[in-house]
Amino acid sequence: MSSSTPSRLPGPGPVSPSPTDAGAGRPVPRTLLVKIFGRDRPGLTAGLLQTLAAYGVEVVDLEQVVTRGRITLCALVTTPGAVGGGSGAAEGELRATVHGWAESQRLQSEIISGIGDNRPRGEGRSHVTVLGHPLTAEATAAIAARITGCGANIDRIHRLAKYPVTAVEFDVSGVATRLLRTELATEAARRGEVDVAVVASGLQRRGRRLVVMDVDSTLIQDEVIELFAAHAGCEERVAEVTAAAMRGELDFTESLHARVALLEGLEERVVEKVRAEVRLTPGARTLVRTLKRLGYRVGIVSGGFTQVTDSLRDHLGLDFAAANTLEVVDGRFTGRVTGEIVDRAGKARLLRRFAREAGVPLNQTVAIGDGANDLDMLNAAGLGVAFNAKPLVRRAADASVNVPFLDTVLYLLGITREEVEAADAGE
């Protein structure tokens, strides 16, 4: 209602016979959608429900949203004596009482008659997370239009975060998750100013889940082999090979051997210097801390070297870590690696191994990476996230994040900023 003093709606006429639930043969009761809105303060939800309780109604649905201090509270309830043949006078009295209570609280109110519960949600249910820095109305409108355009319905929207990005989540039904993901990824890539992730709503979003990350240019800002190469005086030559490998232009294993060979003769003691030079990606510490406090298992896999990843594992309290190992003889690097090579296929194998060891189904895993050698891992996981990735990787991943904050990935998992702050406060 637009006026500050709500109008009284007249009571209904004679009650018509109730339809029946075709599946169960039960009568479907008449219902009232009771809506109040105005300035929020403590006690409003209890006050409305206490007012309704005097009429012996049943609560069918209840939803409340508070935005910038303004509350919208909706209660879907049966009419007084709805199933057994209600009284129009009782319903009219309920309406008058609710409007009077709302007016006494300086709220506006609206009551709408109907039959039964909310309409059933369509098949194919998904959580759609939309990220922006900033999140513009134009970009959000384009995503919403694309959802509608592929035959889906937006059932609910709520904000997950306002910092360091704005993140909102749409609950969507009526279309298969894979189709919706393809449609929205295309729209996000076309616009370039918004990131979108689509996850089937049946996936567990808390508890026993596993997140596995790449290291170089994902968990950390650096390429570790380039840090070693800087001490060996061959940084430019190594960087050229690294860039070509990450673009998918070179076989990773061949490029690894070529780059490591350039380190031959470098003293092992340089490892401590390299560890000190490593820079965590902004938000990395928050990401790991929050995931751990929420019961996730967290691991890293790297085409880099255990001489650095083992230190990261211990420093961050990670559950799993795997990487290549630089061979050392007589205190110097030999220019070779030892053991099984962690390459593109190896990362996917390690994801599966970590999942088995953690007792987590593969469809409850999340993989995060930026380069072509992460593609098998991203495709094997339940959710593959491309983080500031090359175009090839963004096109292949389930979701893409293109802001420089690693903890933004938390919002793709339905984790709110409040939960992040609670994890920080627990330290």
Salt bridges, closest charged atoms under 4 A:
ASP21 OD2 - ARG26 NH2 3.95
GLU63 OE2 - ARG156 NE 3.30
GLU91 OE1 - ARG30 NH1 2.92
GLU91 OE2 - ARG95 NH2 3.39
GLU103 OE1 - ARG8 NH2 3.38
GLU138 OE2 - ARG191 NH2 3.09
ASP155 OD2 - ARG121 NE 2.67
GLU169 OE1 - HIS127 ND1 3.83
GLU169 OE1 - HIS158 NE2 3.56
GLU169 OE2 - ARG205 NH1 2.83
ASP171 OD1 - HIS127 ND1 3.04
GLU183 OE1 - ARG146 NE 2.91
GLU187 OE1 - ARG146 NH1 2.70
GLU187 OE2 - ARG190 NH2 2.75
GLU187 OE2 - ARG191 NH1 3.81
GLU193 OE2 - ARG191 NH2 3.26
ASP214 OD1 - LYS347 NZ 2.89
ASP222 OD1 - ARG279 NH2 2.77
GLU249 OE2 - ARG247 NE 2.77
GLU267 OE1 - ARG269 NE 2.45
GLU267 OE2 - ARG332 NH2 3.22
GLU272 OE2 - ARG275 NH1 2.82
GLU277 OE2 - HIS231 NE2 3.06
ASP310 OD1 - ARG313 NH1 3.55
ASP314 OD1 - ARG313 NE 3.09
ASP319 OD1 - LYS292 NZ 2.79
ASP319 OD1 - ARG297 NE 3.35
GLU327 OE1 - ARG336 NH2 2.79
GLU340 OE2 - ARG349 NH2 2.92
GLU357 OE2 - ARG353 NE 3.35
ASP370 OD2 - LYS390 NZ 3.35
ASP374 OD1 - LYS347 NZ 2.60
ASP376 OD1 - ARG344 NE 2.84
ASP398 OD1 - ARG181 NH1 3.40
ASP407 OD2 - ARG417 NH1 3.72
GLU419 OE1 - ARG206 NH2 2.78
GLU421 OE2 - ARG417 NE 3.80
ASP424 OD1 - ARG289 NH2 2.51
GLU427 OE2 - ARG293 NH2 3.23
